[in-house]
Every structure is written in structure tokens, then in C-alpha cells.
Amino acid sequence: MNLLQRFINTTEAKLHELFDSAERKNPIAMLNQYVRQAEKETEKVGGLVARQADLKNKIAAELKQVEKKQQKRTEQLQLAQQTEEQDLIDFTLSEVEAYKTRADLLQQSLTEATAEHANLERQFEQMKHRLQDMKVRQLQLMSKENVAHAHFRLEEASSKQADLHANKFGEATEYIERISLKLKNDYEITTFEQRLAALERKE
């Protein structure tokens, strides 16, 4: 049981260390890996807690069987005492004492196992809460990373759009100037031709 508690304490310390390291470095891929590792460690502890519950139940079942045998031998001892057969009395008496000693030992073991199981369950529940808190913080960091990427893309897109707008505005301005120049030239050519035609008519 001491080994199991030490394993749980070591696992919890490792989870805290891993998450703190991931939070300082802040790479999401590393954090995801740490969360998966934390899930595996928590699952291992859950298996050990379940095994402790099974062992506690086996101790309780064994105690029940021993108490039944003790009760049976106690009844047999009473019958043997009525017969006044000393060897039979001695045998059943030793059996009753042996079962009583075993029952006392099992009762003590059951009491300890029950208390230890309750303590392990509390620690295991704390581990699960810490894992869930870690997942919440993981989501928070992923959200922050996503927002940072989104802002970067928005700024990049806005910059490209501004450049594109400037280019298109410049192209439109050049086009208008070309059209205006062409119209002016056409107008001037037309005017010159009209004046020449007027001179020709005078001649």
C-alpha cells in the first residue's frame, strides 16, 4: 500500500512538472503529448485503485468464510463438551481459537484495506480533477494560439488587400489618364482638321 501511495504521489508530481514545463515553453504539440501521457498515468492509477477495491472485497469474503467456520466449530465444541471426550474437546477448542485468530487478523486487514482504499479513491479523484483542469487549460492555450494565428492572417490579408487596392487604384488612374489623353488628342486632331477644311472651303 505504501508503494501504491508513493506511485500516486510521484505520478501527480510528474503531471505538475510536465504541465508547468509545457506551459512555459507553450508549444501546443508538446502540451498535447503531455496531456496524453497524463491520461495514461491516470488510467494506470485507476487500475491500481480498482485492484485495491477487489482485494478489499476478497478480504471481506475470506473473513465471512472464516467466521462461518468459527461459528461451526464453536457449535461443535459445545457438543464435544457435552460428550466429555477430551481429545475431541481439545481439537475443536484449538480449531475455534485458530479461526478466531484468523478472523481477528482478517478483520484488522479489512479495516486497514477499507481505509486505504478510501484514501486512494480520494487521491485518484483529485488526479482526475487535475487532468480535467489540464485539459481546460490546454483548450485555453489552443484558443489563444488560434486567435494569434487568426490575427496574423488577418493582418497579412489586410496588408495584401491594401497593396492590391493601391495597385488597382494606380492602374485605374493610369487608365483614366490614358483615356483622357486619347480624347484630348482626338479632339485636337478633329479641331485641326475642321480648321483645315474651313481654309480649303475659303480657297
C-alpha positions as CSV (number, residue, x, y, z in Angstrom):
1,M,0.0,0.0,0.0
2,N,2.9,2.4,0.7
3,L,4.3,1.6,-2.7
4,L,0.9,2.4,-4.3
5,Q,0.6,5.7,-2.5
6,R,4.1,6.6,-3.4
7,F,3.3,5.8,-7.1
8,I,0.3,8.1,-7.0
9,N,2.2,10.9,-5.4
10,T,5.1,10.5,-7.9
11,T,2.6,10.5,-10.8
12,E,0.9,13.6,-9.6
13,A,4.2,15.4,-9.1
14,K,5.2,14.3,-12.6
15,L,2.0,15.6,-14.1
16,H,2.5,19.0,-12.5
17,E,6.1,19.2,-13.7
18,L,5.2,18.2,-17.2
19,F,2.3,20.7,-17.5
20,D,4.4,23.5,-16.0
21,S,7.2,22.8,-18.5
22,A,4.7,22.7,-21.4
23,E,3.1,26.0,-20.2
24,R,6.5,27.7,-20.0
25,K,7.5,26.6,-23.5
26,N,4.0,26.8,-24.8
27,P,4.2,24.6,-27.9
28,I,0.8,23.1,-28.4
29,A,2.1,19.8,-29.9
30,M,4.2,19.2,-26.7
31,L,1.3,20.0,-24.5
32,N,-0.9,17.6,-26.3
33,Q,1.7,14.9,-25.8
34,Y,1.9,15.7,-22.1
35,V,-1.9,15.5,-21.7
36,R,-1.9,12.1,-23.4
37,Q,0.8,10.9,-21.0
38,A,-1.2,12.3,-18.1
39,E,-4.2,10.4,-19.3
40,K,-2.2,7.1,-19.4
41,E,-0.8,7.7,-15.9
42,T,-4.2,8.4,-14.5
43,E,-5.6,5.3,-16.2
44,K,-2.8,3.2,-14.5
45,V,-3.6,4.7,-11.1
46,G,-7.3,3.9,-11.7
47,G,-6.4,0.3,-12.4
48,L,-4.5,0.1,-9.1
49,V,-7.4,1.7,-7.2
50,A,-9.8,-0.8,-8.8
51,R,-7.4,-3.7,-7.8
52,Q,-7.4,-2.4,-4.2
53,A,-11.2,-2.5,-4.2
54,D,-11.1,-6.1,-5.5
55,L,-8.5,-7.1,-2.8
56,K,-10.7,-5.4,-0.1
57,N,-13.7,-7.4,-1.3
58,K,-11.7,-10.7,-1.3
59,I,-10.5,-10.0,2.3
60,A,-14.2,-9.4,3.3
61,A,-15.3,-12.6,1.6
62,E,-12.5,-14.6,3.3
63,L,-13.4,-13.1,6.6
64,K,-17.0,-14.1,6.1
65,Q,-16.0,-17.7,5.4
66,V,-13.7,-17.8,8.4
67,E,-16.4,-16.5,10.7
68,K,-18.8,-19.2,9.4
69,K,-16.2,-21.9,10.1
70,Q,-15.5,-20.4,13.5
71,Q,-19.2,-20.5,14.3
72,K,-19.5,-24.1,13.2
73,R,-16.5,-25.2,15.3
74,T,-17.9,-23.3,18.3
75,E,-21.2,-25.2,18.0
76,Q,-19.2,-28.5,17.6
77,L,-17.1,-27.5,20.7
78,Q,-20.3,-27.3,22.7
79,L,-21.4,-30.7,21.5
80,A,-17.9,-32.2,22.3
81,Q,-18.0,-30.7,25.8
82,Q,-21.3,-32.5,26.3
83,T,-19.7,-35.8,25.4
84,E,-16.8,-35.1,27.8
85,E,-14.4,-36.6,25.3
86,Q,-11.2,-34.6,26.0
87,D,-9.4,-35.2,22.7
88,L,-12.5,-34.1,20.8
89,I,-12.8,-31.1,23.1
90,D,-9.1,-30.2,22.6
91,F,-9.4,-30.5,18.8
92,T,-12.5,-28.3,18.5
93,L,-11.2,-25.8,21.0
94,S,-7.9,-25.4,19.1
95,E,-9.9,-25.0,15.8
96,V,-12.1,-22.3,17.4
97,E,-9.0,-20.4,18.6
98,A,-7.3,-20.8,15.2
99,Y,-10.4,-19.4,13.4
100,K,-10.8,-16.7,15.9
101,T,-7.1,-15.6,15.5
102,R,-7.5,-15.7,11.7
103,A,-10.8,-13.8,11.8
104,D,-9.2,-11.1,14.0
105,L,-6.3,-10.8,11.6
106,L,-8.7,-10.6,8.6
107,Q,-10.9,-8.0,10.4
108,Q,-7.8,-5.8,11.0
109,S,-6.7,-6.2,7.4
110,L,-10.2,-5.4,6.2
111,T,-10.3,-2.2,8.3
112,E,-6.9,-1.1,7.0
113,A,-7.7,-2.0,3.4
114,T,-11.0,-0.1,3.6
115,A,-9.4,3.0,4.9
116,E,-6.5,2.7,2.4
117,H,-9.0,2.2,-0.5
118,A,-11.0,5.3,0.6
119,N,-7.7,7.3,0.8
120,L,-6.6,6.1,-2.7
121,E,-10.0,6.9,-4.2
122,R,-9.8,10.5,-2.9
123,Q,-6.3,10.9,-4.3
124,F,-7.5,9.3,-7.6
125,E,-10.4,11.7,-7.8
126,Q,-8.0,14.6,-7.2
127,M,-5.8,13.3,-10.1
128,K,-8.8,13.1,-12.4
129,H,-9.8,16.7,-11.5
130,R,-6.2,17.9,-12.1
131,L,-6.3,16.1,-15.5
132,Q,-9.6,17.8,-16.4
133,D,-8.1,21.2,-15.3
134,M,-5.1,20.5,-17.5
135,K,-7.4,19.8,-20.5
136,V,-9.3,23.0,-19.9
137,R,-6.0,24.9,-19.8
138,Q,-4.9,23.0,-22.9
139,L,-8.1,24.3,-24.7
140,Q,-7.4,27.8,-23.4
141,L,-3.9,27.7,-24.8
142,M,-5.1,26.3,-28.1
143,S,-7.7,29.0,-28.3
144,K,-5.1,31.7,-27.7
145,E,-2.8,30.1,-30.3
146,N,-5.7,30.0,-32.8
147,V,-6.5,33.7,-32.2
148,A,-2.9,34.7,-32.6
149,H,-2.8,32.8,-36.0
150,A,-6.1,34.4,-37.0
151,H,-4.8,37.9,-36.2
152,F,-1.6,37.2,-38.1
153,R,-3.6,36.0,-41.1
154,L,-6.0,39.0,-40.9
155,E,-3.1,41.4,-40.8
156,E,-1.4,39.6,-43.6
157,A,-4.6,39.6,-45.7
158,S,-5.3,43.2,-44.9
159,S,-1.8,44.2,-46.0
160,K,-2.2,42.3,-49.2
161,Q,-5.6,43.8,-49.8
162,A,-4.2,47.3,-49.2
163,D,-1.4,46.6,-51.6
164,L,-3.9,45.2,-54.1
165,H,-6.1,48.2,-53.6
166,A,-3.2,50.6,-54.2
167,N,-2.2,48.7,-57.3
168,K,-5.7,48.6,-58.7
169,F,-6.2,52.3,-57.9
170,G,-3.0,53.1,-59.6
171,E,-3.9,51.1,-62.6
172,A,-7.4,52.8,-62.8
173,T,-5.8,56.2,-62.5
174,E,-3.3,55.4,-65.3
175,Y,-6.2,54.1,-67.5
176,I,-8.3,57.2,-66.9
177,E,-5.3,59.4,-67.8
178,R,-4.7,57.4,-71.0
179,I,-8.3,57.7,-72.0
180,S,-8.3,61.5,-71.2
181,L,-5.1,61.9,-73.2
182,K,-6.6,60.0,-76.1
183,L,-9.8,62.0,-76.1
184,K,-7.7,65.3,-75.9
185,N,-5.6,64.2,-78.9
186,D,-8.6,63.1,-80.8
187,Y,-10.3,66.4,-80.0
188,E,-7.2,68.3,-81.1
189,I,-6.9,66.3,-84.3
190,T,-10.5,66.9,-85.0
191,T,-10.1,70.6,-84.4
192,F,-7.2,70.9,-86.7
193,E,-9.0,69.0,-89.4
194,Q,-12.0,71.3,-89.1
195,R,-9.8,74.4,-89.4
196,L,-8.0,73.0,-92.4
197,A,-11.3,72.1,-94.0
198,A,-12.6,75.7,-93.4
199,L,-9.5,77.1,-95.1
200,E,-10.0,74.7,-98.0
201,R,-13.5,76.0,-98.4
202,K,-12.4,79.6,-98.5
203,E,-10.0,78.8,-101.2
